[in-house]
Amino acid sequence: MKLKYYTTLIFMISILKITAQSSYSLELNIKTIPTAQITKNETEVGFSFSKDVDSKNKMTNSIGYKSTLLNYNLDNYYSAENKNNFNRIENNLELSHQFNKKTALNLELKTVAAFENNLDFSDVNLFGGAEFQYNFSQKSSINLGIKRMSVFGKAQVLPTIAFYSKLNVNTSLELGFPNTSIHYSNNDRNTFSLNNSFDGEFYKLDQSRTISPNLSAGKISFSQMTTAFEYERNVDRNWFLNFQGGYQFNKKYILTDNRGTTKFNFDANDGYLFNIGIKYKP
């Protein structure tokens, strides 16, 4: 009981510090990802805030909770259970320091607790890193960095790159890894986006899953490349609706040991995704 209390306290520290902040947002997303073998349903709630500490320093913090439910559509999998539920609590702290008009340093510390049903300190992982930003002009910049991420379904230190450009008044572009996107707004209320991203995550299982008499696994891992079209509508001054539809490629759902070695492959087919979200932003 004490363990759960202290772990929850770590993630709530940021909320206790934001009572005086004026720039924040609340968001709810519901996503379904069907395939022939497995249907993945995700429900995610998030809260974020940002503050300009002074003319050169900015802080952004977000905390979110995601529930993932797997429905197995076939009867011949490793387990007789038809469903599995996984939980993820994430706190992301970002700090930005502007050295001058051209250069800035962006730091990120992401604390993630990913677990099946029972939360333990061993379920908590630290991610993040640093990026160097160079502004070519007011309309274009490039970010180069290195971060510890889980975009391929396991913890890895990887390089990051992002080239940003404001093509015109209505259109902006981000080109890089792990995210690429183009945004277009025809007015203040509509935003259209085409996004491509690499993303993944892993969860520690409460108990090792026996796959065969001499084979077991302690983690489940997800990874994929997602290409999606997104439409966001500002329905009034503070409320936004978000609709997303797309396709996931190179999808991998696997059971692994603690070192990330594959022990069972679900052979999940590529498939579509659908997401609806609502956001409040004062």
N, C-alpha and C positions, 0 to 999 in steps of 0.2 A: 504494500500500500504506500509506504514512504517513497519507494522507487518511482511509482507512477506520479506521485505528487511533485517530486523534485524535477522529473523530466518535463512535466507539464509546465512547471514554473519557468524553466529555461525558455520555452517558446512564448510565454506570456509576458516576459520582461519588456519586449518592444511595445506591447499594447499599453503597459503602465506608463510609458514615457511619452505618449502621444496626445495626452489630453489637451495640450495647448496648441496642437498643430491644426492648420487650417486647410491644408491640401491633402485630401485623402479620397479613397474610393472603395466601394464594396461591390463584390461581383459573385454571381452564381452561374455555373455552367453545367449542363446536362448533355452527355455525349454517348452515342451508341456506335459500336464498330462491329458489324456482323461479318462473319466468314462462314464457310461451309462447316467447319469443325467447331469453332468457338465463337460465341458472341460476347463481346467485352462492353460493359456498361460502366460509365464513370460519372460521378457526381462530385463537383468541386465548388467550394466556397472560399473566397479570399478577401483579405483586407490589406490595403497598402496606403502608405503616406509618404510624402516627400517634404523636405524643408531646405531652403537656402540658408545655410548657417551664416555665411557672409558672402561677399562678392566673389570669392574664389572657391568656396567649398559648398558642396551640396550633399545631402544625405537622403537616401530612399530606403524604406523598409517595408517588406510585405510578409504576411503570414497567411498560410492557406492549409486547408484540409481537403483531401481527396479520398473518396471511397470507390474502389474498383471491384466489380462483380463479374466473375467469369461463369458463363453458362456453357457447359459442354454439350454439343449437339450429337455426339456419337457415344456409343456405349462401350467401345473397346479401348478406352484410355486406361492409363495406369491405375486409376482410382475408380471405385464404384460411386463416389460422390458426384452429383450432377452440378454442384456449384462450389465456388470458392470466393471468399471475400477478402480483400486486402485494403489496408489503410496507410495513408501517407500524410504526415504533418511536416510542413516546410516553412522555415523562416529564412528570408533572404535579405541581407544587409548590404547595401551598395553605397560606397563613398566616392565622390569625385572631387579632385583638386585641380583647379585651373592655374597652370604656371604662368601663362601669358595668353595672348589672343590666339596663338597658333597651337599650343600644346597643353595636354591635360593628362592626368593619371586617374584611371578608374579601378577601384578595388571592390571585390565581391567576396562575401563570406556567407555561404549557404549551409544551414543546418537542417538535416533531413532525418526524420524518424519514419522508417518504412517497415511495417510489420503486418502479420496476418490477423491475429486477434489479441494476443498478449504483448504489451509493450515492455521492452527491456532496454537497458542502456546499450547493450550490444547491437540493438537495432538502429542506433543513431550514427550517422556518418556526416563528415564535414566535406564540403565541396567549395569551389570558388577559385579565385586567382586574381590576376592583374592584367590590365590592358592599357596600352599607351595610345593616346588619341592625338592625331595631327590634323589640323584644319587647313585645307588648301585655300578655302575661301569661306564666305558665309553660306555657300550653297553645297559644299562638298567637304568630306573628311574621310579619314581612314583610321580604323582601330586595329591594332595588332597586340596579341596577348597570349597568355598560357593559363589554362584552367584545369582543375580536377573536375571531371564531369562524368555522367553516366549515360551519354547519348547512344552508346552501343550496348547498353544493358549491363555494364559493369563499371566499376570505378577506374578511370584512366586519366592521366595527365595528357592533355591534347592542346595543340595550338589553335587559336581562334583568329579570324580575320573578318572584318566588315568594312565595306566601302559604302558610304552614304552620299547620296546626291539628290538635291532638290531640282528636278528636271524643269519644272515650271511652277506656276502658282498652284496648280491642282494636283501635281504628280510628284511623288518621291520614290526613291529606289534604295534598297539595301541589298548588297551583293556580298556573300561570304559563306563562312562555315562557323557554326552549324545552321545558320538561318539565312534565307534569301527571301526578299519580298518586294512587291511593288504596290504602292497605295495611290488611289485616285479619289478625289472628292469633287463632286460637281457643285456642291454648295455646303453650307455650314452643318447640314443635318445628315448628309449621306457620305459614307466612306466605303469604298470598294477596295478589296485587297486580294492579291494572289500570293500565297505563301508556300515556300518549300523549306522543310526543316528535317534535321536528324534528331531523334529524341528516343530516350529509353530510360528504364528504371529497373530496380530489382528489390525484392522483398525477402526477408528472412522468414522461413517457415517455423511455426511453433514447434513442430516435431518433424524429424527427418522422414521423408516419404520413401517407402520401400517400393522399388520398381521391379526388382527381381530378387531372388534369394541372396545374391552377392552384390546388389547394387542399390544405393539409396542417394537421396539428394536433400540438401538443406536450404536451398534458395530457389526462387522462381524469378526469371528475368524476361523483360520485354524490350524490344527495340524495333524500330522501323523508320523509313523515310516517308514523310507525309507531304503531299501536294494538295492544297485546299484553296477554294475560293471563299471569301468571307465578305459579308455585308453587315455594316453597323449603322443603325438608325437612331438618331437623337430624337426620341419621341416628344420630349419637352426639355425644359432647361437643364434638368439634372438626371434624367433617366435615359438609358441607352439600351437598345435591343440588338443582339448579335446573332447572326445566322451563319453557319459554316457547313460546307459540304465538300468532300474531297475523296482522295484515294490514297491508300497506304501501300508502299512497295517494300520488298525485301523484309517482310514481317517475320520476326522471330520470337516465339514463345518457347522457352526452354527451362528445364529444371537443371540446376548445377550444384556442385559441391561448394564449399566455402571459398575455394580458390577461383571459382568461375568456370571450371571445367564442365562441359556439357555431359549430363547423365541421361537426359530424356528430351527428345525434340517433339513438340506437338505438331510440327509440320503445318502450321497455320498458313492458310492461303492469303495472298494479297486481297484486300477488300476495301469497301467504301467506309466512310465515316460521316456522321451527321451530328451537329452540335447546335444547341440553342442556349443563349446566355442573356442575362440581364445585369446591368451595372448601374450603380448610383454614384454620381460624381458631382459634388457641389461646386 
